[in-house]
Amino acid sequence: MNRLFIHQPVFRILAAPVVGVMVYLLILLINNNFSDLQNIFSSAEVYVCIALAYISLESMRFTLFVSEKWLSKQLVRRRIVVQLIATLVVSLVLISLCIWLYYTWIIGFRISMGELHVFLAIYGTIGLLYNTLFFSNFYLNRENALLLQEEKKLREKLESDFISFKNDINPDLLYESLENLILTLQHNVDKAEEQIDYLAGIYRYGLINRHKELISLEEELQAADHLIKLLNHKHQQLNLLNAVRDSRNIQLIPGSLLVTIDSIVRNTLISKESPLVIRLYLEDNEYLVLQHTLNDRLLLHQESLQAYNRLKRSYGFFSENPFVQVKAARENYIKFPLVQIVEDSSNE
C-alpha cells in the first residue's frame, strides 16, 4: 500500500501546486476573465486554490488509506464503488467547508451557489481523476506482485529440479552394468576390468561434480566417452562423433550428455543393421546439438525420460534460450543452450 504513488513525498509536494494552478486557470476560463493572468503569482486566489487542492488530495489519500484496511477482503467492484464515493464525499465536504469559511471570514460575504457549484464540479472532476490514477496504479502493482510470485514459484521449481537432477544416481545403469559385469567375469577378466574402470569413472565423475552448477564440455565429453564404451560392452553398435573443435569455454550442467545419451540408448532400437551414431556439433554459437537417427522402441523407458525432462527444465535456471528438441523426418535434434565463460584478457 505504501508503495503506491499517492504516498510518495515528491508527489504529495508537487501535485497540490500543479492542481491548484490548473483549478485557478479553469475558473478564469469559466468566468471569461483572463486579465488576472498577469497577476497569477501575486493573486491571493491562486494560493487559495493550491491550499484547497492540498486539502482535497490529502483527504482523498487518507480516505483511501483507511478504506483499504477495511475493504481488503471485499469484492473488487464493491471496493471501487465504496472508495470512490467515500473519497469524493469527504473531499467535497471539506472543500465546501473551507470555501465557505474563506468567503465568510476573509472576504466578508457569502459565496453564491453558482460559484460554489463551479468549485465543486472542478474538484469533483479532480477527485475522479485521482481515483482513476489510484486504482490503475494499485491494480497494476497487484498484477506485478502476482507475476513476481509466479516467477518465484517457477524459479523454486527449477532449483528443485536442478537439485533433483544432480542427485540422480541412475540406478538402472548401475544394476545393468553389474549384471553385464557378472557375465563378462565368467569369460573375460580383462574386459571385466575395463567395464569396472568405465563404470567407476562415470560414478566418480558424478560424485566429484555433484555440488557444481556448471562444468566444461571437455570434462563432460570424457565422462560421455566412458559411458559409450561401457554401453558398447552390451550393444557394440554405439558411436559418438564430436565435431566441436574448441570446447574449453563451453559450459554444461554436470551429467547433461550422460543423461541424454542414456535416454537415447534406452529408447532406441539398436542392431548391427541399425547402429546408433550420435553426432555432436555447435549451432550458431548458441546451441550444442546432439543429433541421431530416430528408431524408437515400442515401450519407452520412463525413468530415463523423467531424468531427461528434469535436465531440460534445469537449463531454464541458467539460460534465457530454451532447451530444444526437434524431430524432423527420421532425425532427432537435441539442442542444449550454451553457457559460455568469457575469459578476461584485461588482466593479462
N, C-alpha and C positions, 0 to 999 in steps of 0.2 A: 504493500500500500504506500509506504513512504517513498518508494522509488518512482512514483508517478510524477509527471512533470509539474502538476499543480502544487506540489510540496517543495519544489526546488527553490532555494532562496533567490536565485537570479530571476526566475520567472515571476516570483511574487513582488520583487522590487521593480522590475521593468514593465510589467503588464499594466499596472494601475495608471501610470502617467500616459502610456500609449492609448489605453482605452478612454481615459478622461479627456484627452485632446480630441480624439475622434468623436466623442459624445458632444463636446463643445462645438465642433465644426458641423455636426449634423443639426444641432439646434439652430445655429446661424443659417444653415441651408433651409431648414423648415420655415424659419421666420423671415427669410429673404433679407438678411441684414449682414452683408459682408464688409461693411465699413469698419467693424471692430477687429478685422483680421490683423491690421497693423498694430493693434494693441494686445495681441494674444498673450505675450509674456508678462504684461502688466495688468491684465484684466483679472479681477477677483473671481469672475465666474468660471474661468478655466481651472483655477485651483479648487474651486468647489466641485467641479465635475471630476477632477482627479481624486479628491477625497471620497466622493460618492462611489467612484469606480473601485477604490481600495476597499471600502466598506462592503460593496456588492461582491467582489471577488473573494474576500476573506470570509464573508458569511457563507457563501456557497461552498468554499473549501472546507470550512468547519462542519457544515451540514453533511457534506459527502463523507467526511472522515468519521463522524458519529454514526451515520446511517449504515456505513459499511460493516460496522461491528454488529449491528442488529439484524442486517439483511443478508449476511454472508451465506446463509443456508436457504434463502428463498429462491424461487424461480427467476430466471434472467429477466423475463418480461416484467414480472412484478417489481423487481428491483429497479428497473429503469423507470417505470411509471412513478413509483413512490419517491425515488430520489429526485426525479425531475420536478415533480410537484413540490416536494419539500424545499428544494433549493430555490425555486422561483418564489414561493410564498415567503420564505424567510428573507430573501434578498429584497423583494419589492416592498415588504412591510417596513424593513429598516430604511430603504431609500425614501419611502413616503414620509416616515417619521423625521428623518434628517432634513428633507426638503422643507417640511412644514416648520420645523424649528428654525431653519436658516431664514426663511421668509418672515417668520413671526418675530424673531429676536434680533436678527441682523438688519434686514431690510426694513421691517416695521409694518408690513401689511401681509394679508393672507394671499397665498398663491391661487390663481384661478384653476378651475377644474381642467380647462383645456391645456394649460401649461403642465399641470401635474400628469395628465394623460400622455403628453409628449415624453416627459421624463420616464414614466413607467414603461411606455412602449419601447423606448430605446434600450433601457436597462433590462427589460424583459427579453429583448432580442439578444442582447449580450449574454444573458443567462442561458438562453437556448444554445448559443454557440459554445459557451463554456462547458455545458453538459455534453454537447456533441464531442468536443475535444477530449473531455474526461473519459467518456465511455469508449471512444475509439482507442485511446491510449491504454485504458485499463484492460480491455479485452485483447488488444494486441500483445500486451505483456503476458496475459494469461495464456494466450496461444503459444507464445515463445517459450513460456515455462513448461508447457506440455511437450513441446518439441524437444526441449533440452532434457526433460525427464525420459522421453522415449529414446533419445540418443544415448543417455546414460545407461539405460537398461540394455540397449544393444551393445554398448561397449563392454558392460559387465558380462554379457553373454559371450562376446568374442574372447574376453580374457579367460572365461571359464572353459570355453572350447580349446583355447590355446594351451592352458594348463593341462586339460584332459588329454590333449593330443601328445604333449611332451611326456606325460607319464604312462602312455600306452606302450606295453612291452611286447605286443604281438605274440600271444601265447600259441596261436596256431602254427606260426613259423617255427617256434621253438620245438613243439611236440613233433611236427612233421620231420624236422631236421634230425631230432633224436631217433625217430623211427628209422629214417634212412641210414643213420649212423650205425644202428644195431645191425641192419642188413649188410652194410658195407664191411663192418668189422669181421664178419664171417668169411669174407672172400679176399679183401684187400686192405691190409692195415695202413699202407701208405696213403691211400685215398681217404681212409677214415680220419687220419691225422690232418689231411688237408681240409676236410669238412669241419673238423673241430676248430681249426685255425680261422676259417672263414666265419663260422658261427660266433666264435669268441670275439672276432674283430667287429662284427655287427653290433653285438650287445655291449661291447666295451665302448664303442662309438656312442651308443645311446646313453649309457651311464655317464660318460665323461661330459657330454654336451646337454644333458637334460635340464640344466639350470641356465643355459644360454638361450637368448632370444633369437639370435641370428648366427649363421656360420657361413664360411666361404664355400662357393661352389666346388672349389678344388678338393676340400675335405669331404664334401658330400659325395663327390664322384668316387673317391676312394672307397667309401662305405658301400656305394651302389655297385662298384666292381666286385666287392666281397659277396654281395647278395646275388648278383648274376652268376658268379662261379659256384656259389652254394646251391642255387636252384638248378644249375646245369647238371649237377650230380643226379637229379631226378628227371629233368626234361631233356637236357642235352641239345636243345634247339633254340636257345636264347642268345641274343646278341645285342649289345648296346653300342651304337655308333655315335661318337661325340664329335660334333663339328664346331664346338666353341673353342676358339683359339686362346683367348685371354680370359681366364676365369677367376683372376685374383680379386677383382673388386666387385664381383657379383655375390650377393648375399642371399641365402635361403633360410627358411625355418629348418632347424635340425630335423632330419628324418623325412624331408619332403620327397626326395627321389626314392627312398626306401619304401615309404608307404604307397606311393603312386605305382612304382614298378610291381610291388607285391600285389596290389589290387588288379593291375593289368594282367599279371600272370594267372591269378586265381580265377579270373573271369573271362579268359580267352582259351579257345581250343588250340592246342599245340601238338604238332606231329612232325615227322620228317618231311612230309609233303607240304606242310604249312608251318614253317618255323616262325618264331616271333622275333622280329627285328625292330628294335626301338631306336629311333633317331633323336638326337638332342642337338638343338641349334638355337640361335638368337633370332628374334624378330623385331626389327626397328629399334633395337636397343631398349625396348620396353618390356619384352616378354622372353622368358626362357621356355622353349617349346619342346614337349615330348610328343613324338608322332609315331604311330604304329598302325598296322592294318587291322581292321575290325574282323573278329571271328568269335563272337560272343558265345559263351556256354548257354545251355538251356536253363540251367539252375545257377543263379548268381550267388556268390559268396557274400552274405550280408555283413559279416563282421568287417571284412576288408573295405566294403563300400562305406560303412559307417566311419571307419578311420579316415578314409579318403574325404568324406564330406566334412569331417572336423578340420581336416587340413585346409580345405577350401575356405571355410569360414574364418580360420585363423589368419589367413592372409589379409583379411579386411582390417586387422589390427595394425598392420604395418604399411599398407599401400592404399592409395586412393584408386588405383587401377584395379578392376575386378579380376578375380581368378576365373579364367575362361576355359570351357571345354566345348569343342566344336566337332561334330560328327558330320563329315562331308563324304558322300559316296561310300566308299569302304574304308575310309581313313578316319582315325580318331586323333584330334589335336588337343593336347592338354597344355595350357599356357599359364606359367607362373609369372605374376607381376614381379619385375626386378626391383630389388632394394640394393642400390649401388652405393658404395662407400667411396667418396671423392677424397683423394689424398691431397693434403695441404702442402703446396710447394713453396709457400712464402717463408717457411721456417728452415728451408734447406740452405 
